[in-house]
Amino acid sequence: MTLVLARRGREVEVTMCGGNETSQGEAELKKGLQGLMQLKSINVGDRLFYEGDEVEALYYMKSGRVKLTKTNEDGKEIILSFMQADDLVGEFGGVEGEFHGFEAEVVEAGMVGVIMVRNLEVYLSQNGEMALEFIRLMGTAQRILQYKLRDLLMNGKAGALASVLVRACNSYGKMTPEGILITKKLNHADIAELIGATRENVTKTLSGWKEQGIVEVSQGRILVREISELHEICGCQAGNLCSPKICRM
């Protein structure tokens, strides 16, 4: 999906990363996983698992939203990702006694399919092509996390914040004549936890960008007026053409 925005006297072509680009192989894998699932309702505040829990199951998001968080020794929490419909939540390394390296908290009620690891192992051992697709799926999840850590560690707090807004545009963006409206509410505290900053720092940076005409914040909603400026701030290395499977929340 491509959006052309006329900003500051020039046309800027922006590639949006929304939309469904599921491959045929991935679609077949997810269809196969349906037969392994037990459906379970989830409510706000529920935990699918805690950091340090033994890995017993994976969770296929049918609806709702889950945030993945990690806590350091000082008790400071960092949000790793937000998972939504069609995402697979959990860790699978193919080894016994594996433990979750993060926590999964429900932030929007919905439904998940619970896939027991022992059943998944049997299914993959009997379906070579699906095992390969599963490896690809897990590899994509690792790349997403690696790129987020890169943005967090290498581009400074402003670059990390710009990266979060670009990813939010790709995941939740709605095109409007004024720019790209992020339809999911992202409060400053959540954004701060996504980039390892303070809420005050996020507020100050967004206020500065508002004065520059890059963003607009109103009633908890963020409108990105100049996404090309955010690409420059976060040092986008893909020419704004990153895969929709990678450039996401």
C-alpha positions in Angstrom: 0.0 0.0 0.0 1.5 3.3 -1.0 0.5 6.8 0.1 1.7 10.0 -1.5 1.8 13.0 0.8 2.5 16.5 -0.3 4.5 18.1 2.5 6.6 21.2 2.8 6.4 21.9 -0.9 7.3 18.4 -2.1 5.7 15.1 -2.7 6.8 12.3 -0.4 6.0 8.7 -1.4 5.5 6.5 1.7 5.2 2.8 1.6 2.7 1.6 4.2 3.3 -1.8 5.7 -0.3 -2.6 6.5 -2.3 -5.4 4.9 -2.1 -9.1 4.8 0.9 -10.6 3.0 0.7 -14.1 4.3 2.4 -16.6 2.0 0.6 -19.7 0.9 2.9 -21.8 3.0 2.3 -19.8 6.1 -1.4 -19.9 5.5 -1.2 -23.7 5.3 0.8 -23.9 8.4 -1.7 -21.8 10.4 -4.5 -23.9 9.0 -2.7 -27.0 10.3 -2.2 -25.4 13.7 -5.9 -24.8 13.9 -6.4 -28.5 14.5 -4.0 -28.4 17.5 -5.6 -25.5 19.3 -7.9 -25.3 22.2 -9.7 -21.9 22.2 -9.6 -19.8 25.4 -11.1 -16.4 26.2 -8.7 -13.8 27.5 -9.5 -10.7 29.5 -7.6 -7.4 30.2 -5.0 -8.0 32.9 -4.7 -11.8 32.3 -1.2 -13.2 31.8 -0.7 -15.9 29.2 2.6 -16.6 30.9 5.1 -15.0 33.2 8.8 -14.5 32.6 10.6 -17.5 33.9 7.7 -19.9 33.4 8.4 -23.2 31.7 7.4 -23.2 28.0 4.4 -25.6 27.8 2.3 -24.0 25.1 2.2 -21.4 22.3 -0.7 -19.0 21.8 -2.3 -18.2 18.5 -4.1 -14.8 18.6 -7.6 -15.1 17.3 -8.6 -11.6 18.5 -7.6 -9.1 21.2 -4.1 -7.7 21.9 -1.2 -8.8 24.2 1.9 -6.9 25.2 5.2 -8.7 25.7 7.4 -7.2 28.5 10.7 -7.9 30.1 11.8 -6.7 33.5 15.4 -6.0 34.5 17.0 -6.6 37.9 16.0 -3.1 39.1 12.3 -3.8 38.3 12.2 -1.6 35.3 9.9 -2.9 32.6 10.5 -2.6 28.9 7.7 -3.4 26.3 9.1 -5.7 23.6 6.1 -5.9 21.3 2.3 -5.7 21.0 0.8 -8.9 19.5 -2.6 -9.0 17.8 -4.8 -11.2 15.6 -3.0 -13.8 13.6 0.2 -13.6 15.7 1.8 -16.5 17.4 2.9 -15.7 21.0 5.5 -17.7 22.9 8.9 -19.3 22.5 9.9 -22.5 20.9 13.4 -23.7 20.8 12.9 -27.4 20.4 14.6 -28.2 23.8 13.2 -29.6 27.0 13.1 -27.4 30.1 12.9 -24.2 28.1 11.7 -21.1 30.0 9.9 -17.9 28.8 12.3 -14.9 28.6 9.4 -12.4 28.8 5.9 -11.9 30.1 2.7 -11.8 28.0 -0.1 -9.6 29.4 -3.5 -9.1 27.9 -4.3 -5.4 27.1 -7.4 -6.0 25.0 -9.8 -8.8 25.5 -10.2 -11.5 22.9 -9.6 -15.1 22.1 -6.5 -17.3 21.8 -5.8 -20.8 20.5 -3.6 -22.7 23.0 -1.2 -25.1 21.3 0.6 -27.5 23.6 4.3 -27.8 22.7 4.2 -31.6 22.8 1.4 -31.7 20.2 3.2 -29.2 18.1 6.4 -31.3 18.1 4.5 -34.3 16.9 2.8 -32.3 14.1 6.1 -30.8 12.9 7.9 -34.1 13.0 5.2 -35.6 10.7 5.1 -32.6 8.3 8.4 -31.6 6.9 7.2 -28.7 4.8 5.2 -27.3 7.7 8.3 -27.6 9.9 10.2 -25.5 7.4 7.4 -22.9 7.4 7.4 -22.9 11.2 11.2 -22.2 11.2 10.6 -19.3 8.8 7.8 -17.9 11.1 10.1 -18.1 14.2 12.9 -16.5 12.2 10.7 -13.6 11.3 9.8 -13.1 14.9 13.5 -13.0 15.8 14.3 -10.5 13.1 11.5 -8.2 14.3 13.0 -8.2 17.8 16.5 -7.8 16.6 15.6 -4.7 14.6 13.7 -3.2 17.5 16.8 -3.7 19.7 18.9 -2.1 17.0 16.7 1.0 17.0 16.7 1.1 20.7 20.4 0.8 21.2 21.9 2.5 18.2 19.7 5.5 17.3 19.3 7.2 20.7 16.0 7.9 22.4 14.8 10.3 19.7 15.6 7.7 17.0 13.9 4.9 19.0 10.8 7.1 19.5 10.7 7.9 15.7 11.0 4.1 15.0 8.1 3.3 17.3 5.9 5.9 15.6 6.8 4.6 12.1 6.0 1.0 13.2 2.7 2.2 14.8 1.8 3.9 11.5 2.5 0.6 9.7 0.5 -1.5 12.2 -2.4 0.8 13.1 -2.1 3.7 10.6 -5.1 5.2 8.8 -4.5 7.5 5.8 -6.1 10.9 6.1 -5.7 14.2 4.2 -3.7 15.6 7.1 -1.3 12.6 7.4 -1.3 9.1 9.0 -3.5 8.7 12.1 -2.4 6.0 14.5 -5.8 4.5 15.4 -4.6 2.7 18.6 -4.1 4.8 21.6 -0.4 4.9 22.7 0.0 6.8 25.9 3.3 8.3 26.8 3.9 5.8 29.5 3.6 2.9 27.1 5.8 4.6 24.5 8.4 5.3 27.3 8.5 1.6 28.1 8.9 0.7 24.5 12.1 2.7 24.2 13.5 2.6 27.7 12.9 6.3 28.4 11.0 8.4 30.9 7.4 9.5 30.2 8.6 13.1 30.6 11.3 12.6 27.9 8.7 11.2 25.5 6.3 14.2 26.2 9.1 16.7 25.7 10.3 15.1 22.4 6.8 14.8 21.0 6.1 18.5 21.9 9.2 19.5 20.0 8.1 17.5 17.0 4.7 19.1 17.2 6.2 22.5 17.0 8.1 21.4 13.9 4.9 20.1 12.3 6.1 16.5 12.3 3.3 15.1 14.5 0.1 16.2 16.2 -1.1 14.8 19.5 -4.8 15.2 20.5 -6.9 13.2 23.0 -4.5 10.4 23.2 -4.3 10.0 19.4 -1.1 10.6 17.4 -1.3 12.0 13.8 2.0 11.8 11.9 2.1 14.7 9.4 5.7 14.1 8.2 6.6 10.5 8.3 9.6 11.1 6.0 11.1 13.2 8.8 10.6 10.3 11.2 12.4 8.0 8.7 15.4 10.4 8.8 15.4 10.7 12.6 15.4 6.9 13.1 18.0 6.3 10.3 15.8 4.0 8.2 18.3 1.8 6.3 15.8 0.2 4.0 14.8 3.3 2.0 11.4 3.2 3.6 10.6 -0.1 1.9 11.0 -2.5 4.7 8.9 -5.7 4.7 5.5 -5.4 6.3 6.3 -8.5 8.3 9.3 -6.7 9.9 8.3 -3.0 10.3 5.6 -3.5 12.8 4.8 -3.0 16.5 
